[in-house]
Amino acid sequence: MYCKEDYDEQFMQTKKDEITHKQFVDLFITCLKNDSFKIAILIYTLYLNPQVDMDEKMMDILMASLRDSNYF
């Protein structure tokens, strides 16, 4: 189910120094699975290294999330 509430402002206010890299990766995947693309893109661009973090499994999740999205 899609939630119309955007949490990007709350995410931007979160202290990022208290979040581990592994938690950012997990949060990225969770956001993708729940149509929270704004936050997923923020995490991807600001906190992940695509050459290191983006593996085949994560790419499959991204593609499945895009295909199954309400916005597709």
Biopython code that builds the backbone (N, CA, C, O; Angstrom):
import numpy as np
from Bio.PDB.StructureBuilder import StructureBuilder

atoms = [
    (1, "MET", "N", (0.845, -1.179, 0.000)),
    (1, "MET", "CA", (0.000, 0.000, 0.000)),
    (1, "MET", "C", (0.889, 1.241, 0.000)),
    (1, "MET", "O", (1.890, 1.300, 0.715)),
    (2, "TYR", "N", (0.526, 2.194, -0.780)),
    (2, "TYR", "CA", (1.319, 3.416, -0.903)),
    (2, "TYR", "C", (0.874, 4.444, 0.120)),
    (2, "TYR", "O", (-0.321, 4.670, 0.309)),
    (3, "CYS", "N", (1.822, 5.052, 0.764)),
    (3, "CYS", "CA", (1.542, 6.102, 1.734)),
    (3, "CYS", "C", (1.829, 7.448, 1.078)),
    (3, "CYS", "O", (2.943, 7.686, 0.611)),
    (4, "LYS", "N", (0.842, 8.320, 1.041)),
    (4, "LYS", "CA", (1.020, 9.613, 0.380)),
    (4, "LYS", "C", (1.887, 10.567, 1.197)),
    (4, "LYS", "O", (2.365, 11.567, 0.662)),
    (5, "GLU", "N", (2.096, 10.286, 2.458)),
    (5, "GLU", "CA", (2.909, 11.151, 3.313)),
    (5, "GLU", "C", (4.370, 11.066, 2.890)),
    (5, "GLU", "O", (4.939, 9.978, 2.807)),
    (6, "ASP", "N", (4.963, 12.206, 2.628)),
    (6, "ASP", "CA", (6.385, 12.255, 2.308)),
    (6, "ASP", "C", (7.171, 12.516, 3.587)),
    (6, "ASP", "O", (6.826, 13.397, 4.375)),
    (7, "TYR", "N", (8.206, 11.756, 3.774)),
    (7, "TYR", "CA", (9.014, 11.884, 4.979)),
    (7, "TYR", "C", (10.379, 12.461, 4.685)),
    (7, "TYR", "O", (11.290, 12.323, 5.501)),
    (8, "ASP", "N", (10.550, 13.108, 3.535)),
    (8, "ASP", "CA", (11.868, 13.615, 3.172)),
    (8, "ASP", "C", (12.328, 14.723, 4.113)),
    (8, "ASP", "O", (13.519, 14.812, 4.409)),
    (9, "GLU", "N", (11.415, 15.570, 4.591)),
    (9, "GLU", "CA", (11.819, 16.629, 5.531)),
    (9, "GLU", "C", (12.289, 16.035, 6.851)),
    (9, "GLU", "O", (13.288, 16.481, 7.414)),
    (10, "GLN", "N", (11.569, 15.025, 7.349)),
    (10, "GLN", "CA", (11.982, 14.372, 8.595)),
    (10, "GLN", "C", (13.321, 13.665, 8.409)),
    (10, "GLN", "O", (14.167, 13.680, 9.303)),
    (11, "PHE", "N", (13.508, 13.050, 7.253)),
    (11, "PHE", "CA", (14.775, 12.382, 6.987)),
    (11, "PHE", "C", (15.920, 13.388, 6.967)),
    (11, "PHE", "O", (16.985, 13.128, 7.527)),
    (12, "MET", "N", (15.710, 14.523, 6.331)),
    (12, "MET", "CA", (16.764, 15.533, 6.250)),
    (12, "MET", "C", (17.124, 16.078, 7.631)),
    (12, "MET", "O", (18.250, 16.531, 7.834)),
    (13, "GLN", "N", (16.188, 16.042, 8.584)),
    (13, "GLN", "CA", (16.442, 16.546, 9.928)),
    (13, "GLN", "C", (17.099, 15.499, 10.833)),
    (13, "GLN", "O", (17.560, 15.829, 11.925)),
    (14, "THR", "N", (17.145, 14.260, 10.391)),
    (14, "THR", "CA", (17.739, 13.181, 11.172)),
    (14, "THR", "C", (19.251, 13.362, 11.234)),
    (14, "THR", "O", (19.882, 13.747, 10.249)),
    (15, "LYS", "N", (19.823, 13.081, 12.399)),
    (15, "LYS", "CA", (21.280, 13.152, 12.546)),
    (15, "LYS", "C", (21.914, 11.981, 11.799)),
    (15, "LYS", "O", (21.763, 10.825, 12.194)),
    (16, "LYS", "N", (22.611, 12.288, 10.738)),
    (16, "LYS", "CA", (23.180, 11.230, 9.889)),
    (16, "LYS", "C", (24.426, 10.595, 10.485)),
    (16, "LYS", "O", (24.781, 9.473, 10.122)),
    (17, "ASP", "N", (25.093, 11.294, 11.394)),
    (17, "ASP", "CA", (26.309, 10.722, 11.985)),
    (17, "ASP", "C", (26.001, 9.562, 12.929)),
    (17, "ASP", "O", (26.911, 8.847, 13.349)),
    (18, "GLU", "N", (24.728, 9.373, 13.264)),
    (18, "GLU", "CA", (24.334, 8.274, 14.145)),
    (18, "GLU", "C", (23.881, 7.046, 13.348)),
    (18, "GLU", "O", (23.536, 6.021, 13.936)),
    (19, "ILE", "N", (23.882, 7.145, 12.021)),
    (19, "ILE", "CA", (23.442, 6.058, 11.156)),
    (19, "ILE", "C", (24.666, 5.426, 10.509)),
    (19, "ILE", "O", (25.483, 6.118, 9.902)),
    (20, "THR", "N", (24.789, 4.119, 10.641)),
    (20, "THR", "CA", (25.925, 3.420, 10.039)),
    (20, "THR", "C", (25.699, 3.248, 8.538)),
    (20, "THR", "O", (24.582, 3.381, 8.038)),
    (21, "HIS", "N", (26.772, 2.953, 7.849)),
    (21, "HIS", "CA", (26.673, 2.737, 6.404)),
    (21, "HIS", "C", (25.737, 1.568, 6.090)),
    (21, "HIS", "O", (24.932, 1.646, 5.162)),
    (22, "LYS", "N", (25.843, 0.502, 6.852)),
    (22, "LYS", "CA", (24.973, -0.672, 6.674)),
    (22, "LYS", "C", (23.511, -0.277, 6.848)),
    (22, "LYS", "O", (22.650, -0.756, 6.110)),
    (23, "GLN", "N", (23.223, 0.585, 7.812)),
    (23, "GLN", "CA", (21.854, 1.042, 8.017)),
    (23, "GLN", "C", (21.365, 1.885, 6.844)),
    (23, "GLN", "O", (20.190, 1.811, 6.485)),
    (24, "PHE", "N", (22.245, 2.686, 6.240)),
    (24, "PHE", "CA", (21.869, 3.444, 5.053)),
    (24, "PHE", "C", (21.516, 2.496, 3.906)),
    (24, "PHE", "O", (20.540, 2.724, 3.191)),
    (25, "VAL", "N", (22.298, 1.444, 3.729)),
    (25, "VAL", "CA", (22.021, 0.464, 2.672)),
    (25, "VAL", "C", (20.675, -0.202, 2.939)),
    (25, "VAL", "O", (19.858, -0.329, 2.027)),
    (26, "ASP", "N", (20.438, -0.628, 4.180)),
    (26, "ASP", "CA", (19.169, -1.264, 4.532)),
    (26, "ASP", "C", (17.995, -0.300, 4.362)),
    (26, "ASP", "O", (16.933, -0.692, 3.878)),
    (27, "LEU", "N", (18.183, 0.950, 4.754)),
    (27, "LEU", "CA", (17.127, 1.951, 4.613)),
    (27, "LEU", "C", (16.837, 2.231, 3.138)),
    (27, "LEU", "O", (15.681, 2.424, 2.762)),
    (28, "PHE", "N", (17.867, 2.253, 2.309)),
    (28, "PHE", "CA", (17.688, 2.440, 0.872)),
    (28, "PHE", "C", (16.784, 1.344, 0.307)),
    (28, "PHE", "O", (15.846, 1.629, -0.438)),
    (29, "ILE", "N", (17.065, 0.103, 0.662)),
    (29, "ILE", "CA", (16.271, -1.029, 0.185)),
    (29, "ILE", "C", (14.839, -0.947, 0.720)),
    (29, "ILE", "O", (13.888, -1.195, -0.020)),
    (30, "THR", "N", (14.683, -0.606, 1.987)),
    (30, "THR", "CA", (13.355, -0.474, 2.572)),
    (30, "THR", "C", (12.552, 0.617, 1.873)),
    (30, "THR", "O", (11.367, 0.439, 1.593)),
    (31, "CYS", "N", (13.191, 1.735, 1.595)),
    (31, "CYS", "CA", (12.512, 2.827, 0.894)),
    (31, "CYS", "C", (12.066, 2.391, -0.492)),
    (31, "CYS", "O", (10.955, 2.713, -0.913)),
    (32, "LEU", "N", (12.913, 1.667, -1.201)),
    (32, "LEU", "CA", (12.550, 1.187, -2.529)),
    (32, "LEU", "C", (11.339, 0.274, -2.476)),
    (32, "LEU", "O", (10.430, 0.382, -3.299)),
    (33, "LYS", "N", (11.334, -0.616, -1.514)),
    (33, "LYS", "CA", (10.237, -1.579, -1.403)),
    (33, "LYS", "C", (8.922, -0.925, -1.012)),
    (33, "LYS", "O", (7.859, -1.519, -1.196)),
    (34, "ASN", "N", (8.977, 0.281, -0.479)),
    (34, "ASN", "CA", (7.775, 0.957, 0.001)),
    (34, "ASN", "C", (7.453, 2.229, -0.770)),
    (34, "ASN", "O", (6.768, 3.111, -0.252)),
    (35, "ASP", "N", (7.937, 2.331, -1.994)),
    (35, "ASP", "CA", (7.666, 3.478, -2.867)),
    (35, "ASP", "C", (8.095, 4.820, -2.276)),
    (35, "ASP", "O", (7.504, 5.851, -2.597)),
    (36, "SER", "N", (9.098, 4.818, -1.431)),
    (36, "SER", "CA", (9.633, 6.072, -0.884)),
    (36, "SER", "C", (10.838, 6.480, -1.723)),
    (36, "SER", "O", (11.971, 6.498, -1.242)),
    (37, "PHE", "N", (10.575, 6.806, -2.978)),
    (37, "PHE", "CA", (11.654, 7.062, -3.916)),
    (37, "PHE", "C", (12.427, 8.338, -3.601)),
    (37, "PHE", "O", (13.628, 8.401, -3.863)),
    (38, "LYS", "N", (11.775, 9.349, -3.050)),
    (38, "LYS", "CA", (12.487, 10.586, -2.716)),
    (38, "LYS", "C", (13.615, 10.302, -1.733)),
    (38, "LYS", "O", (14.752, 10.726, -1.939)),
    (39, "ILE", "N", (13.293, 9.588, -0.672)),
    (39, "ILE", "CA", (14.305, 9.289, 0.338)),
    (39, "ILE", "C", (15.339, 8.313, -0.220)),
    (39, "ILE", "O", (16.532, 8.456, 0.049)),
    (40, "ALA", "N", (14.897, 7.333, -0.986)),
    (40, "ALA", "CA", (15.842, 6.377, -1.583)),
    (40, "ALA", "C", (16.855, 7.103, -2.452)),
    (40, "ALA", "O", (18.048, 6.804, -2.388)),
    (41, "ILE", "N", (16.403, 8.048, -3.261)),
    (41, "ILE", "CA", (17.322, 8.796, -4.125)),
    (41, "ILE", "C", (18.238, 9.690, -3.296)),
    (41, "ILE", "O", (19.416, 9.831, -3.627)),
    (42, "LEU", "N", (17.726, 10.295, -2.229)),
    (42, "LEU", "CA", (18.584, 11.090, -1.337)),
    (42, "LEU", "C", (19.689, 10.224, -0.748)),
    (42, "LEU", "O", (20.855, 10.621, -0.738)),
    (43, "ILE", "N", (19.327, 9.043, -0.260)),
    (43, "ILE", "CA", (20.317, 8.131, 0.321)),
    (43, "ILE", "C", (21.327, 7.702, -0.743)),
    (43, "ILE", "O", (22.535, 7.705, -0.504)),
    (44, "TYR", "N", (20.823, 7.338, -1.909)),
    (44, "TYR", "CA", (21.701, 6.874, -2.986)),
    (44, "TYR", "C", (22.713, 7.940, -3.377)),
    (44, "TYR", "O", (23.902, 7.654, -3.521)),
    (45, "THR", "N", (22.239, 9.171, -3.549)),
    (45, "THR", "CA", (23.132, 10.220, -4.026)),
    (45, "THR", "C", (24.054, 10.774, -2.943)),
    (45, "THR", "O", (25.169, 11.201, -3.244)),
    (46, "LEU", "N", (23.612, 10.774, -1.705)),
    (46, "LEU", "CA", (24.403, 11.405, -0.644)),
    (46, "LEU", "C", (25.224, 10.435, 0.204)),
    (46, "LEU", "O", (26.274, 10.814, 0.721)),
    (47, "TYR", "N", (24.766, 9.192, 0.356)),
    (47, "TYR", "CA", (25.393, 8.325, 1.355)),
    (47, "TYR", "C", (25.879, 6.976, 0.833)),
    (47, "TYR", "O", (26.550, 6.246, 1.563)),
    (48, "LEU", "N", (25.558, 6.633, -0.403)),
    (48, "LEU", "CA", (26.004, 5.353, -0.933)),
    (48, "LEU", "C", (27.020, 5.558, -2.040)),
    (48, "LEU", "O", (27.003, 6.570, -2.741)),
    (49, "ASN", "N", (27.896, 4.595, -2.183)),
    (49, "ASN", "CA", (28.857, 4.580, -3.272)),
    (49, "ASN", "C", (28.358, 3.549, -4.278)),
    (49, "ASN", "O", (28.486, 2.349, -4.037)),
    (50, "PRO", "N", (27.788, 3.993, -5.407)),
    (50, "PRO", "CA", (27.191, 3.055, -6.362)),
    (50, "PRO", "C", (28.149, 1.966, -6.827)),
    (50, "PRO", "O", (27.719, 0.838, -7.067)),
    (51, "GLN", "N", (29.420, 2.270, -6.959)),
    (51, "GLN", "CA", (30.385, 1.278, -7.434)),
    (51, "GLN", "C", (30.619, 0.187, -6.406)),
    (51, "GLN", "O", (30.978, -0.934, -6.767)),
    (52, "VAL", "N", (30.422, 0.493, -5.140)),
    (52, "VAL", "CA", (30.656, -0.481, -4.078)),
    (52, "VAL", "C", (29.348, -1.090, -3.582)),
    (52, "VAL", "O", (29.246, -2.306, -3.419)),
    (53, "ASP", "N", (28.352, -0.242, -3.345)),
    (53, "ASP", "CA", (27.119, -0.680, -2.690)),
    (53, "ASP", "C", (26.081, -1.289, -3.623)),
    (53, "ASP", "O", (25.293, -2.132, -3.196)),
    (54, "MET", "N", (26.066, -0.885, -4.869)),
    (54, "MET", "CA", (25.030, -1.340, -5.789)),
    (54, "MET", "C", (25.433, -2.670, -6.409)),
    (54, "MET", "O", (26.141, -2.713, -7.415)),
    (55, "ASP", "N", (24.977, -3.743, -5.800)),
    (55, "ASP", "CA", (25.270, -5.068, -6.337)),
    (55, "ASP", "C", (24.068, -5.576, -7.148)),
    (55, "ASP", "O", (23.074, -4.867, -7.304)),
    (56, "GLU", "N", (24.167, -6.778, -7.650)),
    (56, "GLU", "CA", (23.110, -7.335, -8.494)),
    (56, "GLU", "C", (21.791, -7.468, -7.739)),
    (56, "GLU", "O", (20.724, -7.204, -8.293)),
    (57, "LYS", "N", (21.869, -7.881, -6.466)),
    (57, "LYS", "CA", (20.658, -8.047, -5.657)),
    (57, "LYS", "C", (19.948, -6.706, -5.470)),
    (57, "LYS", "O", (18.728, -6.621, -5.608)),
    (58, "MET", "N", (20.709, -5.668, -5.160)),
    (58, "MET", "CA", (20.120, -4.356, -4.950)),
    (58, "MET", "C", (19.540, -3.815, -6.260)),
    (58, "MET", "O", (18.489, -3.172, -6.252)),
    (59, "MET", "N", (20.206, -4.066, -7.363)),
    (59, "MET", "CA", (19.694, -3.627, -8.662)),
    (59, "MET", "C", (18.395, -4.349, -8.990)),
    (59, "MET", "O", (17.477, -3.744, -9.543)),
    (60, "ASP", "N", (18.304, -5.629, -8.658)),
    (60, "ASP", "CA", (17.059, -6.375, -8.875)),
    (60, "ASP", "C", (15.917, -5.786, -8.050)),
    (60, "ASP", "O", (14.793, -5.672, -8.538)),
    (61, "ILE", "N", (16.200, -5.414, -6.812)),
    (61, "ILE", "CA", (15.184, -4.791, -5.952)),
    (61, "ILE", "C", (14.749, -3.459, -6.538)),
    (61, "ILE", "O", (13.559, -3.145, -6.553)),
    (62, "LEU", "N", (15.705, -2.672, -7.020)),
    (62, "LEU", "CA", (15.382, -1.384, -7.635)),
    (62, "LEU", "C", (14.488, -1.582, -8.854)),
    (62, "LEU", "O", (13.476, -0.896, -8.998)),
    (63, "MET", "N", (14.847, -2.503, -9.722)),
    (63, "MET", "CA", (14.066, -2.731, -10.933)),
    (63, "MET", "C", (12.665, -3.265, -10.606)),
    (63, "MET", "O", (11.687, -2.854, -11.230)),
    (64, "ALA", "N", (12.568, -4.165, -9.647)),
    (64, "ALA", "CA", (11.266, -4.697, -9.243)),
    (64, "ALA", "C", (10.405, -3.609, -8.610)),
    (64, "ALA", "O", (9.197, -3.554, -8.844)),
    (65, "SER", "N", (11.016, -2.757, -7.820)),
    (65, "SER", "CA", (10.277, -1.668, -7.182)),
    (65, "SER", "C", (9.747, -0.683, -8.210)),
    (65, "SER", "O", (8.613, -0.218, -8.103)),
    (66, "LEU", "N", (10.563, -0.366, -9.201)),
    (66, "LEU", "CA", (10.104, 0.526, -10.264)),
    (66, "LEU", "C", (8.969, -0.121, -11.072)),
    (66, "LEU", "O", (7.983, 0.540, -11.399)),
    (67, "ARG", "N", (9.109, -1.374, -11.382)),
    (67, "ARG", "CA", (8.108, -2.079, -12.177)),
    (67, "ARG", "C", (6.787, -2.193, -11.419)),
    (67, "ARG", "O", (5.720, -2.077, -12.021)),
    (68, "ASP", "N", (6.848, -2.421, -10.094)),
    (68, "ASP", "CA", (5.644, -2.628, -9.286)),
    (68, "ASP", "C", (5.092, -1.337, -8.676)),
    (68, "ASP", "O", (4.064, -1.364, -7.999)),
    (69, "SER", "N", (5.753, -0.234, -8.904)),
    (69, "SER", "CA", (5.348, 1.022, -8.302)),
    (69, "SER", "C", (3.988, 1.489, -8.807)),
    (69, "SER", "O", (3.599, 1.218, -9.943)),
    (70, "ASN", "N", (3.286, 2.186, -7.944)),
    (70, "ASN", "CA", (2.012, 2.806, -8.318)),
    (70, "ASN", "C", (2.209, 3.857, -9.383)),
    (70, "ASN", "O", (1.275, 4.172, -10.120)),
    (71, "TYR", "N", (3.399, 4.405, -9.479)),
    (71, "TYR", "CA", (3.687, 5.478, -10.419)),
    (71, "TYR", "C", (4.138, 4.986, -11.779)),
    (71, "TYR", "O", (4.267, 5.788, -12.704)),
    (72, "PHE", "N", (4.386, 3.667, -11.934)),
    (72, "PHE", "CA", (4.942, 3.128, -13.167)),
    (72, "PHE", "C", (3.979, 3.297, -14.327)),
    (72, "PHE", "O", (4.288, 2.895, -15.449)),
]
sb = StructureBuilder()
sb.init_structure("model")
sb.init_model(0)
sb.init_chain("A")
sb.init_seg("    ")
for serial, (resi, resn, name, xyz) in enumerate(atoms, 1):
    if name == "N":
        sb.init_residue(resn, " ", resi, " ")
    sb.init_atom(name, np.array(xyz, "f"), 0.0, 1.0, " ", f" {name:<3s}", serial, name[0])
structure = sb.get_structure()
